Amino acid sequence: MATRRPVSAVSDVPNIMRTDSCRGRVACSTPIADCRLQQTLAQHIDAGFDDILDAEAGRRIERTRAVDGAFVGIRARYEVGDVLSIIRGVFAPVPPSLTHPDREPLERRIVIDGVELCYFEWGHADVATAPTVLLVHATGFHGRCWDRVVDALPPDRHVISLDQRGHGRSAKVPPFNWASFGADLTGFVAALNLTRIVGVGHSLGGHVVVQATAAEQRRFERLVLVDPVIMDPALYASMKDAMGTQRPQDHPTSRRKNIWQSWQEMFERLQGRGSFAVWRRDVLEDYCRHGVLPNPDGPGFVLACPPLVEAAIYTGASGRDIHDLFGTIDVPVIVLRAEKRTRFEAMDFLASPTWEGLADQFTQGRDVYLPHLTHFIPMQDPELVARYIEGRDG
């Protein structure tokens, strides 16, 4: 099948240059004052916490300057795991898709219940030999956030990644509630007549995949839920009290910076800050490169998920308790969980929102606890996610 690059909202530009001088020297004995890696890490940690999304990072990372001022010491909640994730992100290799353009997906569109949805497709379906991997992203993200996971899958794997409504290149048509996202995915798999699906959902995407599986179970072979926003049943009641009356325009995410001169400006602003400090650099580039659209009202670009849409999703998180669906799902389900959340905090984006008992609710559930990772598991270790998708998790 012939492939082509998807239509991009941003002109292709040369990849941001990376330095290789310190790769592999995390444990070397180079003096701090001469170690470029440590100096670069210091610059990233000390970049500033001035975004809304940086609030929780300020609570999680304490920064103390060494006596000689040569290095910023770090005491982090995740300690070694966080620091190594930041180092890997700063010195990540060139994304494979930039050197292997045949791995670029086809960009397609389909109308489901009056809403145009964009999706990306790698390879082609061959149900006789292999399943279709269906990737569903988190709140505020888009389908191309999965590119590094796709790169880690076998090159002949058939993969579909959806831009959910209000996100990416899909239509910005309300309502932006969790039930609507579930109905969209249910209609999507039926319209494409997908079968033997490996459903993979991150955060909101995990919640949505469960809804679609319960409605169209015959189409799904197994599920990989990556730190899904499916909380302890008791939390839903408390969330309704805390957030039930909050309007989207009052939520902090509604005030995110929306207008950018380029995706590169967005990348430079986010790199090393707040929750993004633990992301791999190549994944953050994908998030920024495909996360903006031409500004319809003037020069520059705007976020592909408008801040008010993102805020509406967060304020509606308490309105779709799906615990009654778990017992109806009889396919293998793997739940990947990051470090657990000890209490509900609306702007805590690093700790896991996933109920510890979730896997036990499925007839074929399996819990995998990953305390060294944050809620952004696919952004920190896409190869790990790919291994679980392929069933190569040991």
Buried (B, 14 or more C-beta within 10 A) or exposed (E): EEBEEBEBBBEEEEEEEEEEEBBEBBEEEEEEEEBEBBBBBBEBBEBEBEBBBBBBBEBBBEBEEEEEEBBBEBEBBBEEBBBBBBBBBBBBEEBBBBEEEEBBBBBEEBEBBEBBBBBBBBBEBEEEEBBBBBBBBBBBBBBBBBBBBBBBBEEEBBBBBBBBBBBBBBBBBEEBBBBBBBBBBBBBBBEBEBBBBBBBBBBBBBBBBBBBBBBBEEBBBBBBBBBBBBBBEEBBEBBBEBBEEBEBEEBBBBEBEBBBEBBBBBBEBBBBBBBBBBBBBBBBBBBBBBBBBEBEEEEBBBBBBBBBBBBBBBBBBBBBBBBEBBEEBEBBBBBBBBBEBEEBBBBBBBBBBBBBEBBEBBEEBBBBBBEBBBBBBBBBBBEBBBBBBBEEBE
